[in-house]
Amino acid sequence: MSKTSRVFQLARRPDGAPVADDFKLAEVPLPPLEAGQVKVRNRWLSVDPYMRLSLTTLKGVHAPTEIGGELDGGAVGEVVESRSDRLPVGAHVFSPLKGWRDLYVADAGQVAPVDADLGPLSAYLGVLGLSGMTAYAGLEFVLQPKAGETIFVSGAAGAVGMVVCQLAKRRGCRVIGSTGDPAKARLLGELGVEATINYRTDDLRARLRAFAPDGIDMYFDNVGGSHLEAAIDSMKIFGRLALCGAVELYNSGNYRQGPGNLFAAIEKGLTLTGFNIGLFAARRGEMMADLAGMLKSGELRVEETIVDGLENTAKAFIDLLAGANTGKMVIRV
Ligand SMILES: NC(=O)c1ccc[n+]([C@@H]2O[C@H](COP(=O)([O-])OP(=O)(O)OC[C@H]3O[C@@H](n4cnc5c(N)ncnc54)[C@H](OP(=O)(O)O)[C@@H]3O)[C@@H](O)[C@H]2O)c1
């Protein structure tokens, strides 16, 4: 049984978009197993835009990672050694923190068993995990859509966005989605998204005006920055905005900056509700049951971009921020 783990460390702080040399794959010793602990071999790792936040020095929910510190993130693995009655060898578990590595030792209480009957293991990093829950909470609890309303979803072909679009269709909404890639736009069309905007080539405001001349009722914001400003300008009176993320700003040096046209929220009576999924932890069971049901029935289409090999994790993360993924980006270890 291996006594070491291969884990990514932060070699230096990225300046702008991360590059390969910002990360280092190191081999570190694993502690011996104590009573109540398990050793887990990761099978699937997640790369997510939020990981860019802890590579900065800005303080927030995502605390800065020290230079030389280990990267963390979501992972699903298999218990390969156990000194816990709760988790036998062979059990599959999720950890929100032990990604970016192949093996780890943890207290059994720090990992959550996953039910492989509800969906494939990788789904616990996507539709049955962070991205699915985030999409669900932001749409169903924050925006509370009504049939016939128009919603604009940015980052629409990503892990969160694709689920938002499909949940909004289920509620009878008209969906406008933005993406930076024509192939992703075609896929959104297959999901029933009525209108797509390529933010790299189109004029965002003009396209929103063309698709929704009377304005949009709701905006699900995955991108922030210029998307959020265009959405604010395109909202109807009393429009609702769910502020989920700001990927456009993550490489900018200040992901915490706000939109320049916030005064329009006063003029139009807009409701801007920021949220992070941790705030909805108490409703996880409810969200999980609905999403797992939709997954099983085929009502929810899931796309994954799978990258093979632990050693390619940093590259996958770099590529994710550049838009290389359709749906959820996962690493198969
Ligand atoms: N609040 C929460 O609790 C919570 C939880 C999870 C995620 N989030 C946030 O939700 C958002 C989506 O996350 P995700 O996991 O679903 O990621 P994702 O959308 O699967 O992946 C990131 C995508 O962002 C797009 N992108 C990159 N740079 C961009 C730019 N400058 N302008 C517009 N789009 C850009 C790319 O798509 P294109 O090819 O279309 O450009 C890329 O594929 C992120 O902002 C994330 O931080 C929030």
The ligand as an SDF file (V2000), in Angstrom:
LIG
                    3D

 48 52  0  0  0  0  0  0  0  0999 V2000
  -22.0600   30.7750   -5.9800 N   0  0  0  0  0  0  0  0  0  0  0  0
  -21.6730   29.5020   -5.8800 C   0  0  0  0  0  0  0  0  0  0  0  0
  -21.8640   28.8350   -4.8670 O   0  0  0  0  0  0  0  0  0  0  0  0
  -20.9970   28.8830   -7.0650 C   0  0  0  0  0  0  0  0  0  0  0  0
  -20.7860   27.5020   -7.1300 C   0  0  0  0  0  0  0  0  0  0  0  0
  -20.2330   26.9710   -8.2910 C   0  0  0  0  0  0  0  0  0  0  0  0
  -19.8680   27.7980   -9.3400 C   0  0  0  0  0  0  0  0  0  0  0  0
  -20.0430   29.1330   -9.2010 N   0  0  0  0  0  0  0  0  0  0  0  0
  -19.6950   30.0460  -10.2910 C   0  0  0  0  0  0  0  0  0  0  0  0
  -20.4910   29.7120  -11.4020 O   0  0  0  0  0  0  0  0  0  0  0  0
  -19.8050   30.0570  -12.5920 C   0  0  0  0  0  0  0  0  0  0  0  0
  -19.7880   28.8600  -13.5280 C   0  0  0  0  0  0  0  0  0  0  0  0
  -19.0430   27.8090  -12.9250 O   0  0  0  0  0  0  0  0  0  0  0  0
  -18.9290   26.3960  -13.6340 P   0  0  0  0  0  0  0  0  0  0  0  0
  -18.3380   25.4650  -12.6710 O   0  0  0  0  0  0  0  0  0  0  0  0
  -20.2140   26.0690  -14.2780 O   0  0  0  0  0  0  0  0  0  0  0  0
  -17.8440   26.7050  -14.7630 O   0  0  0  0  0  0  0  0  0  0  0  0
  -18.0280   26.4720  -16.3050 P   0  0  0  0  0  0  0  0  0  0  0  0
  -19.0540   27.4440  -16.7960 O   0  0  0  0  0  0  0  0  0  0  0  0
  -18.2410   25.0270  -16.5680 O   0  0  0  0  0  0  0  0  0  0  0  0
  -16.5890   26.8150  -16.8740 O   0  0  0  0  0  0  0  0  0  0  0  0
  -16.1290   28.1120  -17.0230 C   0  0  0  0  0  0  0  0  0  0  0  0
  -16.6280   28.7390  -18.3480 C   0  0  0  0  0  0  0  0  0  0  0  0
  -16.5340   30.1270  -18.2470 O   0  0  0  0  0  0  0  0  0  0  0  0
  -16.5490   30.6620  -19.5370 C   0  0  0  0  0  0  0  0  0  0  0  0
  -15.6570   31.8330  -19.5510 N   0  0  0  0  0  0  0  0  0  0  0  0
  -14.3430   31.8770  -19.3090 C   0  0  0  0  0  0  0  0  0  0  0  0
  -13.8900   33.1480  -19.4070 N   0  0  0  0  0  0  0  0  0  0  0  0
  -14.9680   33.8970  -19.7260 C   0  0  0  0  0  0  0  0  0  0  0  0
  -15.1510   35.2960  -19.9790 C   0  0  0  0  0  0  0  0  0  0  0  0
  -14.1450   36.1750  -19.9060 N   0  0  0  0  0  0  0  0  0  0  0  0
  -16.3880   35.7300  -20.2910 N   0  0  0  0  0  0  0  0  0  0  0  0
  -17.4220   34.8640  -20.3630 C   0  0  0  0  0  0  0  0  0  0  0  0
  -17.3130   33.5280  -20.1340 N   0  0  0  0  0  0  0  0  0  0  0  0
  -16.0890   33.0690  -19.8310 C   0  0  0  0  0  0  0  0  0  0  0  0
  -16.0850   29.5760  -20.5000 C   0  0  0  0  0  0  0  0  0  0  0  0
  -17.1770   29.2280  -21.3350 O   0  0  0  0  0  0  0  0  0  0  0  0
  -17.3170   29.8440  -22.8360 P   0  0  0  0  0  0  0  0  0  0  0  0
  -16.6490   28.8850  -23.7690 O   0  0  0  0  0  0  0  0  0  0  0  0
  -18.7790   29.9160  -23.0620 O   0  0  0  0  0  0  0  0  0  0  0  0
  -16.6250   31.1620  -22.8130 O   0  0  0  0  0  0  0  0  0  0  0  0
  -15.7890   28.3970  -19.5700 C   0  0  0  0  0  0  0  0  0  0  0  0
  -16.1430   27.1700  -20.1220 O   0  0  0  0  0  0  0  0  0  0  0  0
  -18.4240   30.5330  -12.1600 C   0  0  0  0  0  0  0  0  0  0  0  0
  -18.4300   31.9360  -12.0850 O   0  0  0  0  0  0  0  0  0  0  0  0
  -18.2740   29.9420  -10.7890 C   0  0  0  0  0  0  0  0  0  0  0  0
  -17.3570   30.6390   -9.9910 O   0  0  0  0  0  0  0  0  0  0  0  0
  -20.5980   29.6930   -8.1070 C   0  0  0  0  0  0  0  0  0  0  0  0
  1  2  1  0
  2  3  2  0
  2  4  1  0
  4  5  1  0
  4 48  2  0
  5  6  2  0
  6  7  1  0
  7  8  2  0
  8  9  1  0
  8 48  1  0
  9 10  1  0
  9 46  1  0
 10 11  1  0
 11 12  1  0
 11 44  1  0
 12 13  1  0
 13 14  1  0
 14 15  2  0
 14 16  1  0
 14 17  1  0
 17 18  1  0
 18 19  2  0
 18 20  1  0
 18 21  1  0
 21 22  1  0
 22 23  1  0
 23 24  1  0
 23 42  1  0
 24 25  1  0
 25 26  1  0
 25 36  1  0
 26 27  1  0
 26 35  1  0
 27 28  2  0
 28 29  1  0
 29 30  1  0
 29 35  2  0
 30 31  1  0
 30 32  2  0
 32 33  1  0
 33 34  2  0
 34 35  1  0
 36 37  1  0
 36 42  1  0
 37 38  1  0
 38 39  2  0
 38 40  1  0
 38 41  1  0
 42 43  1  0
 44 45  1  0
 44 46  1  0
 46 47  1  0
M  CHG  2   8   1  16  -1
M  END
$$$$
